[in-house]
């Protein structure tokens, strides 16, 4: 119990519920003595029964329970059907007694899910035909029971089985019932088989509004905006009612194809039809603008709304998170809770990537506690977002625990874990997991291959990298993206094969983009190749002539080669054009506050203490063998060079972290640029002399420093 509480944090525990048997009481009492602030109930069965009662009253859950009752009533109203069911379920029952009253209804749902294959097989047997005929001819309520079975079947039945089911529907005369027609169209749309849905829809003489709405929704779900718009116009011509959901379906399809011009036209039509005050409609409009990179326009709408429901909050939070503004997303998340809205699945899946992108582990952990509190961890997308968050915060072990605990995994789950390993320097584990994914019968995606290429680049595994790049198309039928080309250049360049990297660029079937030449320039700095460095830099200046980082990188290549005239030429060019170097910035979270440091800055309230400690720390690591690398600093005296090195932002952030935390605490640092060679070497020695683990997340990857070594193996 203590282990679990420590893992999620005592402040995040809502209630502790344990068994009431005497064997556990003494343990529970000791727990309360150690943690007096916790609420504790030694009555598991009663508490769980009350929780199940409340859960069963929730609208969506109640609907599922009602459907389960319809199915069990249909089966247990006939001895013949019960016997048929048992013959398909190895003489097992759907209904079983539970420990508590309200547990029984959930046991029935679990039984239906566990035996769904057997039940589908039973529904398709000739033996059930006689019972079906009686239902149609005599029992109207029972016919409705059959109709209500269809949404349950939709979660389990295949498209092929649904086609097999059609003759029985036609034979029993159910095909002409409006409810059944709508269900069939809905099922085909759910399977993405719009052609089949239209085949059911078109022959119907008297088409009701729900049929139109279902077809329109189907086109929207397939992001087929042109077909959706054409059908929408037909609906108006046919006289179908224009409900708010129709506009929302259109806006969704429009957002998926990022057609903001026509989206604005639909927004205008929505207003003309009097739906501008409808929250669901406004959320659809905000989603359109957010997906079209007009998130501030979406926020203006949101800010003007007199009232906002959870859907509106989720839309604007996701908009900022997906448009690279995680801090604003987290700010809105806090405001949402302050206004009394509880997060749901959509909120959680939006906020976790936002917290991960800025490395805010505290918020990530609090969301994890919320997920555990409300039992959301079984949802694949939630578990995937959690493992991705931990991986991006440098806690790869926690990410793997979640991955291993998942009952089912999607390709996205595997991709997140593979990329997490690669970014944290666990390249062998990444490649091993890639193979396990393939062995499990899953097809690799573009993202999977990208993770494998990153892993290969970390260890300079050129042969393996070539293999993964080649099988993309040959084995998986995937077209390499510009990111894949850039990753291959990075792999070849970092491993020292610069000429091959340049030949690779020259032979690309598409025009190389900025990331490709950027990887080439970085490799030229590592291996001190001036000639190819100049060529790569010229290409980069064509893309972004005012980007300071590329000018500085070229100047550093010249400086390493002692080509001081060319260094001066680059600097003069930068001054003439007003190009500024991006300042190095490092931050560390401490006690709910983010402390940010710039190179040489003295603005922090504890600057005197930080610099005094850093000076002593540098003396300690020199005694341990550290030698300053001043190759990137020129035109100043040697003693000044060393002082400039010692005031780099990551050294200041690490020193602050060390003086502000207890011995043994892991220090987490975020850096906006790539870690420089000297700071990387110095941090290895700092981890050695202080006996601390230091995790640095730079613009490209994680560096885990421990006992004088780095997880990147000095390949970065």
Buried (B, 14 or more C-beta within 10 A) or exposed (E): BEEEBEBBEEEBBEEBBBEBEEEBEEEBEEBEEEBEEBEBEBEBEEBBBEBBBEBBEEEEBEEBBEBBBBBBEBBBBBEEBBEBBBEBBEEEEBEEEBEBEBBBBBBBBEBBEEBBEBBBEBBEEEEBEEBBBEBBEEBEEBBBBBBBBBBBBBEEBEBEBBEEBEEBBEEBEBBEBEBBBBBBBBBBBBBEBBEBBBEBBEEBEEBBBBBBBBBBBBBBBBBBBEBBBEBBEEBEEEEBEBBBBBBBBBBBBBBBBEBBEBBBBBBEBBBEBEBEEBBBBBBBBBBBBBBBBBBBBBBEBBEEBEEBEBBBBBBBBBBBBBBEBBBBBBBBBEEBBEEEBEBBBBBBBBBBBBBBBBBBBEBBBBBBBBBBEBEBBEBBBBBBBBBBBBBBBBBBEBBBBBBEEBEEBBBBBBBBBBBBBBBBBBBEBBBBBBEEBBEEEBEBBBBBBBBBBBBBBBBBBBEBBBEBBEBBEEEBEBEBBBBBBBBBBBBBBBBBBBEBBBEBBEEBEEEBBBBBBBBBBBBBBBBEBBEBBBBBBEBBBEBEEEBBBBBBBBBBBBBBBEBEEBBBBBBEBBEEEEBEEEEBBBBBBBEEEEBBBBBBBEEBEBBEBBBEBBEEBBEBBEEEEBEBBBBBBBEEEEEEBBBBBBBBBBBBBBBBBBBBBEEEEBBBBBBBBBBBBBBBBBBBBBBBBBEBBBBBBBEBBBBBBBEBEBBBEEBB
